[in-house]
Amino acid sequence: MPLHSVWCYDLTSGSVVNKRRVDITIQTGFHPFLSQDWIRQAALSALAAAIPHQSCHLGVAVCDDNTIKQLNRDYRGMDAVTDVLSFSTHYSGSWQGEHSHRSDEAFYQEPFVMPVENEEFIGEVVVSFPQMCRQAAESSTSQKKEMAFLVIHGTLHLLGYDHEKPEEKAAMESKEQEAMSKVI
């Protein structure tokens, strides 16, 4: 059993209804300031709000500004630090960027090869620790709460939620509030 697997039980029958796995990678130097349990709980609360009866597997990575800036440039064509990036295996979207420097159409036509597992891998959420800290300070909120929000936000993007159109934004914000209420 992977260290980060969580089983969800049907309380009426006592049987396992789904299995969720959250793999967490924290860049060296940030471990003393972060709780893997808190990050995992935030991701699981987003999954519970959006897909309560589905087994899945996702990754959450916490990195520095240089790493997220490079990812943002490589995959979205934006040469800037951002707070969170989501790389979904099932949903494309604005995260790919309008000005991506990748011109190889075959790259996008190839299927995303996945490892054989019991849970469906839905993607990876990447959070910039320094940017999260700046945003927490700017909004006078705790770093713990800001990290939870970014993980929830990123996880919902993995599931196809977006905030480009007003109706999409309303649906996403509703799920964010539901998930945050389970964490805080």
C-alpha positions in Angstrom: 0.0 0.0 0.0 1.4 3.4 -0.9 2.0 5.7 2.0 -0.4 8.3 0.8 -3.4 6.2 -0.1 -6.8 6.9 1.5 -9.8 4.6 1.4 -13.3 6.1 1.6 -15.9 3.9 3.3 -19.7 3.6 2.8 -20.8 4.0 6.4 -24.0 2.0 5.8 -22.3 -1.1 4.5 -18.8 -0.6 5.8 -17.3 -1.4 2.4 -14.6 0.5 0.5 -16.3 2.7 -2.1 -13.2 4.4 -3.5 -9.5 4.8 -3.1 -7.6 8.0 -3.4 -3.9 8.5 -3.5 -2.1 11.8 -3.2 1.7 11.8 -3.8 3.4 14.9 -2.3 6.8 16.2 -3.3 8.3 19.2 -1.4 11.4 20.9 -2.7 14.4 20.8 -0.3 14.3 23.6 2.1 10.5 24.0 2.4 9.8 20.8 4.5 10.1 22.6 7.9 7.3 25.0 6.9 4.8 22.6 5.5 2.6 19.7 6.6 2.2 16.9 4.1 -0.9 15.9 6.0 -2.4 19.4 5.6 -1.6 19.4 1.8 -3.1 15.9 1.4 -6.2 16.9 3.4 -6.7 19.9 1.1 -6.4 17.8 -2.1 -8.8 15.1 -0.6 -11.4 17.8 0.3 -11.4 19.1 -3.3 -11.9 15.5 -4.5 -14.7 14.9 -2.0 -16.4 18.1 -3.2 -16.1 17.5 -6.9 -16.0 13.7 -7.4 -17.2 12.1 -4.1 -17.5 8.5 -5.4 -14.5 8.2 -7.7 -11.1 6.6 -7.0 -8.2 8.5 -8.3 -4.5 9.4 -7.9 -2.9 12.8 -8.1 0.4 14.5 -7.3 1.1 17.7 -5.5 4.5 19.4 -5.8 5.7 22.4 -3.8 8.6 24.2 -5.5 10.5 27.6 -5.6 9.8 30.6 -7.9 12.4 29.6 -10.4 10.9 26.2 -11.0 7.3 27.4 -11.3 8.5 30.2 -13.6 10.3 27.7 -15.9 7.2 25.4 -15.9 4.9 28.4 -16.7 7.2 29.5 -19.5 7.6 25.9 -20.9 4.0 24.9 -20.8 2.0 28.1 -20.9 4.3 30.5 -22.8 4.2 32.9 -19.8 7.6 34.1 -18.5 6.4 34.9 -15.0 6.1 33.4 -11.5 2.6 32.1 -10.7 1.1 30.6 -7.6 -0.2 27.3 -8.9 -0.2 25.3 -12.1 -2.3 22.2 -12.9 -1.4 19.6 -15.4 -4.4 17.5 -16.0 -4.3 14.1 -17.8 -7.9 14.5 -19.0 -8.7 18.2 -19.5 -6.9 20.7 -21.7 -7.5 24.3 -21.3 -6.0 27.7 -20.9 -3.2 26.2 -18.8 -1.6 25.3 -22.2 -1.2 29.0 -23.0 -2.1 30.9 -26.1 1.5 31.5 -27.1 3.1 28.1 -26.4 6.5 27.8 -28.1 5.8 24.1 -28.9 5.0 23.8 -32.5 5.1 20.1 -32.8 1.5 19.0 -33.4 2.4 15.4 -33.0 3.4 16.1 -29.4 -0.2 16.9 -28.6 -1.6 14.0 -30.6 0.3 11.3 -28.6 -1.6 9.7 -25.7 -0.4 10.5 -22.2 1.2 7.2 -21.1 0.1 6.2 -17.6 1.5 3.7 -15.1 -0.6 0.6 -14.4 -2.3 1.3 -11.1 -5.6 0.7 -9.3 -6.4 4.4 -9.2 -6.8 6.7 -12.2 -4.1 9.3 -12.3 -5.7 12.7 -12.9 -2.6 14.9 -13.0 -0.2 17.1 -11.0 -0.6 20.3 -9.1 2.5 22.5 -8.6 2.5 25.3 -6.0 5.2 27.9 -5.6 6.0 28.1 -1.9 7.4 31.7 -2.0 4.5 33.0 -4.0 2.0 31.3 -1.7 3.8 33.1 1.2 3.6 36.5 -0.5 -0.1 36.0 -1.3 -0.8 35.0 2.3 0.9 38.1 3.6 -0.8 40.4 1.1 -4.3 39.0 2.0 -3.6 38.8 5.7 -4.4 35.1 5.8 -2.4 32.3 7.3 0.1 30.4 5.1 -1.7 27.2 6.0 -5.1 28.5 4.7 -3.5 30.0 1.5 -1.7 26.6 0.8 -5.0 24.8 1.3 -6.8 27.1 -1.1 -4.1 26.8 -3.8 -4.1 23.0 -3.6 -7.9 22.9 -3.8 -7.9 25.3 -6.7 -5.3 23.4 -8.6 -7.0 20.0 -7.9 -10.3 21.4 -9.2 -8.5 22.4 -12.4 -7.3 18.8 -12.8 -11.0 17.8 -12.8 -11.9 20.3 -15.5 -13.1 23.2 -13.4 -12.2 26.6 -14.7 -12.9 30.3 -14.1 -12.7 31.8 -17.6 -16.4 32.3 -18.0 -18.8 33.6 -15.3 -20.8 30.4 -15.0 -17.6 28.3 -14.8 -16.2 30.7 -12.2 -19.3 30.4 -10.1 -19.2 26.6 -10.2 -15.5 26.5 -9.4 -15.9 29.0 -6.5 -18.8 26.9 -5.1 -16.6 23.8 -5.0 -13.7 25.8 -3.6 -15.9 27.0 -0.7 -17.2 23.5 -0.1 -13.7 22.0 0.0 -12.3 24.8 2.2 -15.1 24.4 4.7 -14.0 20.8 5.2 -10.4 21.7 5.7 -10.7 24.8 8.0 
